[in-house]
Amino acid sequence: MICKVLTGIARSVIDEIVRGVSRSIELRSAHNVATAFNVNVGECILLTHSKFHDIDRGTIGLIAEISGKEIHSHSIIFAKEGVIEESEMTVVRLKIKPKGVGRVVRIFDKELLKGVLADVVQIEYFMAR
């Protein structure tokens, strides 16, 4: 199956999703936010702890289906002794349903602000390699 890949997700977050403790993920890093912008409800994604530049054939992660998507923008103003700075941050919150464990077979596209598009195969317990 063709999936977009969200990278650099903490192992503890992936473990919480697998155990059913958490059902959503909030993305703040630029490359994951860019990827999440291009994902629609009903599509599958691969969540992996591997960093963006380390994604390659054989990378393992959690396959999940998107069941909801919210986009929020925050603006923060800092003021100190006559200096005013404004910072903006966009956060994407995805509601997900775990489907199983997957492995990257082939990478189709890998650009920093477009994200990673990969062919992912779902790993069954009897497919040990």
N, C-alpha and C positions, 0 to 999 in steps of 0.2 A: 504494500500500500504506500502511496505517496503521502508524506507527512512533513509539516514544518517542524523545525527543531528549536526548542527553547533550551539554551545552554547556561551552565553555571548555576544551576538550581542546587541548593544545599541538600545533602543526603538526608538530613533530618526532616526537611520539608517533604521530600519524596516519600520517606518512610511514613510520615503522618498521613499522606494521601492514600498510601497503600492500606494502612490500618483503618482508614475511614474516619480519622480524627478531624481532618481538614477536607473541605470539598471545593475550596477555591484557592487561587494563587494570585498574589499581587506582584506585578512586574514593574521595576523601576529602571533597570539598566537600559541604555539606549538601544542596543541591538535586539534585546528581547521585546521592548516596546514596539520597535519597528516591525518585528515579526508578528506580534499580536495584533497590530493594526490590520494586517492582511489575512487574518484568520476569521472565519465565519462560524456561526453556531452550527453544530452538526459535523464539523470537520474534526479530524484526528490530529493530534500533535504528539511529539515525543519530548518528554522532559528528561534531561540528562544532567548529571553533575559535572560532566566534562566541560572545559572552557571552550569558547568559540573557536579558537585557533587549533584546538586539539581534536575537533570532530573529524572522524575519518571512518573508513569501512571498519566494522566491528564494534563501534561505539554502542554501548548498551544503555537503555533508559526505560522509562515508563510510558506506555502508550495510553493516551487519555482522549476522550471525546469532549469537545467544547459544548456545554449546555447553557452558557450565558456569558455575556461580555459587557463590561462597563468601562468607559474611558473618563478619567478625571484629570483636570489641570489645576495645579496649585500655584499660587503666586505668593512669594514671601518677600517682605520688605525689611531690610536691615538699615538702621539709621544710627550713626555714631558721630558726634562732634562735627556736624555740618556735611557729612558724607552720607549719601543715600544710595543703597544698592538694591536692585530688585532681582530676584531669582525665580525662574519658573520651572516647574517640573510636571511632566505628564506621567500618569500612572494608569496602567491597564490592569483591570481585575477580571480574571477568567474563572468562571465556575466550570469545574471539570468532573468527569466520571471516569475513573480508571478502568482500562480495558485489559491490560496485561503488560508483559515485559516484551520489549522489542530490541532488535539489533539493526544497525544501519548496514545496508547491503551496498548502496551506491549513493553518492552525492551528486545532485543535479546542479544546484546553485548554492554558492557560498559567498555572499557579499555582506559587509558589515551592516549597512543600513537596509538591506533587503531581507537578511536572515539566511537560514540554511533550509534548503529544500532537499529531502532525501527519500530514497526508497527504503522502507523499513519492513522487516519481516517479524511477525510475532513469534516469540520463542515459547514453545510448549515444554513442559517438564521432561519429556522424553527426547528432546533434541539436543542433548549435551554434546558439545564439541570442544 
